[in-house]
Amino acid sequence: MHELNYDSNPIVFNKNDEVISFKCELQENLQKAMKKFVEEHPNWDQYRILQAAIAGFLMQKGFQNRDLTRLYLGNMFSMNFKD
């Protein structure tokens, strides 16, 4: 994956937020499914999918944090929350 670019999805990213890039190996089937999903849903990209998935997983496991909730909802529903 490439380093995150704020300009790729300004709805999700706030220029004041810290963004940390990391590399991740995906199973081929997962990568193909993600690629197909992005092709069928042009308002999504790989970064938005991974952010929503990680945030959703953490919330399901009981991690409660207002910023995490905002990130998850923002990704899922294309919302931009301001303080």
Contact map, one row per residue, 1 for C-alpha under 8 A:
11100000000000000000001100000000000000000000000000000000000000000000000000000000000
11110000000000000000000000000000000000000000000000000000000000000000000000000000000
11111000000000000000110000000000000000000000000000000000000000000000000000000000000
01111101000000000011100000000000000000000000001000000000000000000000000000000000000
00111111100000000000000000000000000000000000000000000000000000000000000000000000000
00011111110011100000000000000000000000000000000000000000000000000000000000000000000
00001111110000000000000000000000000000000000000000000000000000000000000000000000000
00011111110000000000000000000000000000000000000000000000000000000000000000000000000
00001111111110000000000000000000000000000000000000000000000000000000000000000000000
00000111111111000000000000000000000000000000000000000000000000000000000000000000000
00000000111111000000000000000000000000000000000000000000000000000000000001000111000
00000000111111000000000000000000000000000000000100000000000000000000001001100111000
00000100111111101000000000000000000000000000000000000000000000000000000000000000000
00000100011111111000000000000000000000000000000000000000000000000000000000000000000
00000100000011111100000000000000000000000000000000000000000000000000000000000000000
00000000000001111100000000000000000000000000000000000000000000000000000000000000000
00000000000011111110000000000000000000000000000000000000000000000000000000000000000
00000000000000111111000000000000000000000000000000000000000000000000000000000000000
00010000000000001111100000000000000000000000000000000000000000000000000000000000000
00010000000000000111110000000000000000000000000000000000000000000000000000000000000
00110000000000000011111000000000000000000000000000000000000000000000000000000000000
00100000000000000001111100000000000000000000000000000000000000000000000000000000000
10000000000000000000111110000000000000000000000000000000000000000000000000000000000
10000000000000000000011111000000000000000000000000000000000000000000000000000000000
00000000000000000000001111100000000000000000000000000000000000000000000000000000000
00000000000000000000000111110110000000000000000000000000000000000000000000000000000
00000000000000000000000011111110000000000000000000000000000000000000000000000000000
00000000000000000000000001111111000000000000000000000000000000000000000000000000000
00000000000000000000000000111111100000000000000000000000000000000000000000000000000
00000000000000000000000001111111110000000000000000000000000000000000000000000000000
00000000000000000000000001111111111000000000000000000000000000000000000000000000000
00000000000000000000000000011111111100000000000000000000000000000000000000000000000
00000000000000000000000000001111111110000000000000000000000000000000000000000000000
00000000000000000000000000000111111111000000010010000000000000000000000000000000000
00000000000000000000000000000011111111100000010000000000000000000000000000000000000
00000000000000000000000000000001111111110000000000000000000000000000000000000000000
00000000000000000000000000000000111111111000000000000000000000000000000000000000000
00000000000000000000000000000000011111111111110000000000000000000000000000000000000
00000000000000000000000000000000001111111100000000000000000000000000000000000000000
00000000000000000000000000000000000111111100000000000000000000000000000000000000000
00000000000000000000000000000000000011111111000000000000000000000000000000000000000
00000000000000000000000000000000000001111111100000000000000000000000000000000000000
00000000000000000000000000000000000001001111100000000000000000000000000000000000000
00000000000000000000000000000000000001001111110110000000000000000000000000000000000
00000000000000000000000000000000000001000111111110000000000000000000000000000000000
00000000000000000000000000000000011001000001111111000000000000000000000000000000000
00010000000000000000000000000000000000000000111111100000000000000000000000000000000
00000000000100000000000000000000000000000001111111110000000000000000000000100000000
00000000000000000000000000000000010000000001111111111000000000000000000000100000000
00000000000000000000000000000000000000000000011111111100000000000000000000000000000
00000000000000000000000000000000000000000000001111111110000000000000001100100000000
00000000000000000000000000000000000000000000000111111111000000000000001110110000000
00000000000000000000000000000000000000000000000011111111100000000000000000000000000
00000000000000000000000000000000000000000000000001111111110000000000000000000000000
00000000000000000000000000000000000000000000000000111111111000000001101100000000000
00000000000000000000000000000000000000000000000000011111111100000000000100000000000
00000000000000000000000000000000000000000000000000001111111110000000000000000000000
00000000000000000000000000000000000000000000000000000111111111100000000000000000000
00000000000000000000000000000000000000000000000000000011111111110001100000000000000
00000000000000000000000000000000000000000000000000000001111111100000000000000000000
00000000000000000000000000000000000000000000000000000000111111100000000000000000000
00000000000000000000000000000000000000000000000000000000011111110000000000000000000
00000000000000000000000000000000000000000000000000000000011111111000000000000000000
00000000000000000000000000000000000000000000000000000000001001111101100000000000000
00000000000000000000000000000000000000000000000000000000000000111111100000000000000
00000000000000000000000000000000000000000000000000000000000000011111110000000000000
00000000000000000000000000000000000000000000000000000000000000001111111000000000000
00000000000000000000000000000000000000000000000000000010001000011111111100000000000
00000000000000000000000000000000000000000000000000000010001000011111111110000000000
00000000000000000000000000000000000000000000000000000000000000000111111111000000100
00000000000100000000000000000000000000000000000000110010000000000011111111100000000
00000000000000000000000000000000000000000000000000110011000000000001111111110000000
00000000000000000000000000000000000000000000000000010000000000000000111111111110000
00000000001100000000000000000000000000000000000000000000000000000000011111111111100
00000000000100000000000000000000000000000000000110110000000000000000001111111110000
00000000000000000000000000000000000000000000000000010000000000000000000111111110000
00000000000000000000000000000000000000000000000000000000000000000000000011111110000
00000000001100000000000000000000000000000000000000000000000000000000000011111111000
00000000001100000000000000000000000000000000000000000000000000000000000011111111100
00000000001100000000000000000000000000000000000000000000000000000000000001000111110
00000000000000000000000000000000000000000000000000000000000000000000010001000011111
00000000000000000000000000000000000000000000000000000000000000000000000000000001111
00000000000000000000000000000000000000000000000000000000000000000000000000000000111
